[in-house]
């Protein structure tokens, strides 16, 4: 006959097993601050599916739209720090927006912890096909002599806007920012000739470049893009500016390191699969599997870079 201690230990073991099983089945909520159907939101669902398969847990994507992503960030900060709630966001939504709002409501180094970087897209300088410049050197010469080529359009306070500020500073001229509500109208005006040049993401420019309607002169990444091997980087062209637009998952500060590592490794493994590579390519992105510690270092460097760009652009904080 079992002793009282044996029965207690057996009951405790069963309780622990049951608790572990429940925890394993607890849904993971992925918060996205963009509307359904956007390229970023599509990527979040792609990785949510892969995370669901890798961890054997339900993974639910929730759109928390508003305030340039701050609504989703507020929801993340109010969530338990146990890996059950994640944020999927572009890098600009973390290290840039925290400097462009007068009251951003979060600190990117105290309130969140990066889990993994999973995808990136190139930033490019593009001109209308009629512009008489086939290289960055030729374009810079035009920009210094004619204000039409210094007028670069983008939504204020975005990565393209501040990338243009960093480039023009390195090239030795002051860009004239032409404000737009979104990238779509920038592309329309580039194609129509109302804008002669701009800094945009590669996904919107590449089809028109291939069709001969626009011309990409350089990419901003640290190395040549796999899908644009014939186009030099800014650094190769003589302008020391290196940056990408990238996308990652974040958890609330205080999430245990082993939980962050477990989820991060599942996401990085997913980024290496041919299916993910193909589906990212369809929306102008490529995989970028980097874990928490490496992403944290990148965030620190980018925070300083965006701070410099904001000063160069003379950008005033939003209310």
C-alpha positions in Angstrom: 0.0 0.0 0.0 1.4 3.4 -1.0 2.4 5.7 1.7 1.0 9.2 2.1 4.3 10.7 0.7 4.2 8.4 -2.4 0.6 9.4 -3.1 1.5 13.1 -2.7 4.5 12.8 -5.1 2.4 10.9 -7.7 -0.3 13.6 -7.5 2.3 16.4 -7.8 3.9 14.7 -10.8 0.5 14.4 -12.5 -0.3 18.1 -11.8 3.1 19.2 -13.2 2.5 17.1 -16.4 -1.0 18.6 -16.8 0.3 22.1 -16.2 3.0 21.6 -18.8 0.5 20.2 -21.3 -1.7 23.2 -20.8 1.1 25.7 -21.2 2.2 23.9 -24.3 -1.2 24.4 -25.8 -1.6 28.0 -24.7 -2.1 30.1 -27.9 0.6 32.5 -29.0 -0.9 35.8 -30.2 1.0 37.8 -32.8 0.1 41.5 -32.8 0.5 43.4 -36.1 0.0 47.1 -36.3 -0.9 47.1 -40.0 -4.2 46.2 -41.8 -5.0 42.8 -43.3 -3.6 42.3 -46.8 -0.5 44.5 -46.5 2.8 42.9 -47.4 4.0 43.1 -43.8 0.9 41.5 -42.5 1.1 38.7 -45.1 4.6 37.9 -43.9 3.5 37.8 -40.3 0.9 35.2 -41.2 3.5 33.2 -43.1 5.7 33.0 -40.1 2.8 32.4 -37.7 2.0 29.3 -39.7 5.6 28.1 -39.5 5.7 28.8 -35.7 2.5 26.9 -35.2 4.0 23.8 -36.9 7.3 24.0 -35.1 6.0 24.5 -31.6 2.8 22.5 -31.8 0.8 25.4 -30.4 -2.0 27.5 -31.8 -0.7 30.8 -33.2 -3.2 33.6 -33.9 -2.4 36.9 -35.7 -4.3 39.9 -34.4 -4.4 43.2 -36.2 -4.1 46.1 -33.8 -4.2 49.1 -36.2 -3.6 52.7 -35.3 -1.1 55.4 -34.2 1.6 54.2 -36.6 1.9 50.9 -34.8 1.8 52.3 -31.2 -1.6 50.6 -30.5 0.0 47.2 -31.1 3.0 48.2 -29.1 0.7 49.3 -26.2 -1.0 45.9 -26.3 2.4 44.1 -26.2 3.6 46.0 -23.2 0.4 45.2 -21.3 0.8 41.5 -22.0 2.3 38.8 -19.8 6.1 38.3 -20.3 5.8 34.6 -20.9 6.1 34.2 -24.7 2.3 34.0 -25.2 2.1 37.4 -26.9 4.5 38.7 -29.6 4.7 41.7 -31.8 5.6 41.6 -35.5 6.9 44.9 -36.8 9.3 46.6 -39.2 12.5 48.0 -37.7 11.2 51.5 -38.3 8.3 50.8 -36.0 10.8 50.1 -33.1 14.0 52.1 -33.3 12.7 54.9 -35.6 9.2 55.7 -34.4 10.4 55.8 -30.8 12.3 59.0 -31.8 9.8 60.6 -34.1 6.9 60.9 -31.6 7.0 63.4 -28.8 5.5 60.8 -26.6 6.2 57.4 -28.2 4.9 55.6 -25.0 7.7 53.0 -25.1 11.4 52.6 -24.8 12.8 50.2 -27.4 15.5 49.0 -25.0 13.5 48.7 -21.8 10.0 47.7 -22.8 10.6 45.0 -25.5 13.1 42.3 -26.3 13.8 41.2 -29.8 13.1 37.5 -30.6 14.3 37.2 -34.2 14.8 39.1 -37.4 13.0 37.1 -40.1 12.8 39.2 -43.3 14.3 42.2 -45.0 13.7 44.4 -48.1 16.2 46.6 -49.8 16.0 50.4 -49.9 17.0 51.8 -53.3 17.5 55.1 -55.0 15.5 55.1 -58.2 15.1 57.6 -61.0 12.6 58.1 -63.9 13.9 56.3 -67.0 14.3 59.6 -68.8 16.8 61.0 -66.3 20.3 61.3 -67.8 22.1 59.3 -65.1 23.3 55.7 -65.3 25.4 55.8 -62.1 25.3 57.4 -58.7 28.1 59.7 -59.6 26.1 61.0 -62.6 23.0 61.4 -60.5 24.8 63.3 -57.7 26.3 65.7 -60.3 22.7 66.4 -61.6 21.4 66.9 -58.0 24.1 69.4 -57.2 23.4 71.4 -60.4 19.6 71.2 -60.6 17.0 71.3 -57.8 14.6 69.0 -59.6 16.9 66.1 -58.8 17.3 67.0 -55.2 13.5 66.8 -54.7 13.0 63.3 -53.2 9.5 62.2 -52.2 8.4 60.0 -49.3 6.1 59.9 -46.3 7.5 62.1 -43.6 9.5 60.3 -40.8 9.7 57.0 -42.7 12.8 54.9 -43.5 12.8 56.1 -47.1 12.7 59.8 -46.0 15.5 59.4 -43.5 17.5 57.2 -45.8 17.4 60.0 -48.4 18.7 62.4 -45.7 21.6 60.2 -44.8 22.5 59.7 -48.5 22.3 63.3 -49.5 24.4 64.3 -46.5 27.1 61.7 -47.5 26.9 63.0 -51.1 27.3 66.6 -50.2 24.0 68.2 -51.0 20.8 69.0 -49.2 17.8 66.9 -50.3 14.4 68.7 -50.7 11.8 66.5 -49.1 8.5 66.2 -50.9 5.9 64.8 -48.5 3.6 62.0 -49.6 1.0 60.0 -47.7 2.3 56.7 -48.9 4.7 54.9 -51.2 2.1 54.1 -53.9 1.7 57.8 -54.8 5.5 58.2 -54.9 5.8 55.5 -57.5 2.9 57.0 -59.5 4.7 60.4 -59.6 8.0 58.8 -60.4 6.5 57.0 -63.4 4.7 60.1 -64.5 7.8 62.3 -64.2 6.4 64.6 -61.5 9.3 63.3 -59.4 12.6 62.7 -61.1 14.1 60.6 -58.3 13.3 59.1 -54.9 14.3 56.6 -52.2 11.9 53.7 -52.0 11.7 50.1 -51.1 12.8 47.6 -53.8 9.5 45.8 -53.9 7.7 48.7 -55.4 10.5 49.8 -57.7 11.9 46.5 -59.1 9.0 45.6 -61.5 9.2 49.1 -63.1 13.0 48.9 -63.2 12.7 45.5 -65.1 10.1 47.0 -67.4 12.5 49.9 -68.2 10.2 52.6 -66.8 12.3 53.4 -63.8 16.0 52.9 -63.2 17.5 51.7 -59.8 20.9 53.3 -59.4 22.0 51.8 -56.1 20.8 49.8 -53.1 21.4 50.8 -49.5 22.2 47.4 -48.1 25.6 46.2 -46.9 25.9 43.9 -49.9 24.4 43.5 -53.3 20.8 42.1 -53.4 20.4 38.5 -54.6 17.8 39.7 -57.0 19.7 42.8 -58.2 23.2 41.5 -58.6 24.0 44.0 -61.3 23.1 47.1 -59.2 25.9 48.4 -56.8 25.4 49.4 -53.2 25.7 52.9 -52.0 29.0 52.1 -50.3 30.4 50.6 -53.6 29.3 53.8 -55.3 31.3 55.9 -52.8 28.6 56.9 -50.3 29.1 55.3 -46.9 25.4 54.6 -46.0 24.3 51.0 -45.1 20.8 50.1 -44.0 17.8 47.8 -44.8 14.2 47.8 -43.9 13.7 44.6 -41.9 11.0 42.8 -40.0 11.1 41.0 -36.7 9.3 39.5 -33.8 9.4 41.1 -30.3 8.3 40.0 -26.8 7.6 42.1 -23.7 10.6 42.9 -21.6 11.2 40.3 -18.9 10.3 37.3 -21.1 12.6 34.5 -20.0 15.7 34.0 -22.2 15.0 30.4 -22.8 11.5 31.2 -24.1 12.9 33.9 -26.4 15.5 31.5 -27.6 13.0 28.7 -28.3 10.7 30.8 -30.3 13.5 32.7 -32.0 15.2 29.5 -33.2 11.9 28.2 -34.6 11.5 31.4 -36.6 15.1 31.3 -37.8 14.7 27.7 -39.0 11.5 28.6 -40.8 13.4 31.5 -42.6 15.7 28.9 -44.2 13.0 26.9 -45.9 12.5 27.1 -49.7 8.8 27.8 -49.2 9.4 30.9 -47.1 12.1 32.1 -49.5 9.7 31.8 -52.4 6.8 33.5 -50.6 8.9 36.3 -49.4 10.3 36.9 -52.9 6.7 37.3 -54.1 6.3 40.4 -51.9 9.8 41.8 -52.6 11.5 40.5 -49.5 14.1 37.9 -48.6 14.7 35.9 -45.4 16.9 37.1 -42.6 17.3 34.6 -39.8 19.0 36.4 -36.8 18.5 35.6 -33.2 17.8 37.9 -30.2 21.3 39.0 -29.2 22.4 39.9 -32.7 19.2 41.8 -33.3 19.7 43.7 -30.1 23.1 44.9 -31.3 21.6 46.0 -34.7 18.9 47.9 -32.9 21.4 49.9 -30.9 23.4 50.8 -34.0 20.2 51.7 -35.9 18.9 53.9 -33.1 22.0 56.0 -33.3 21.8 56.1 -37.1 18.1 57.2 -37.2 18.9 59.8 -34.5 21.5 61.3 -36.9 19.2 61.1 -39.8 16.4 62.9 -37.9 18.8 65.7 -37.1 20.0 66.0 -40.7 16.4 66.1 -42.0 15.4 68.6 -39.4 12.4 66.4 -38.5 10.3 67.7 -35.6 8.7 65.1 -33.2 5.0 64.4 -33.8 2.4 64.8 -31.1 
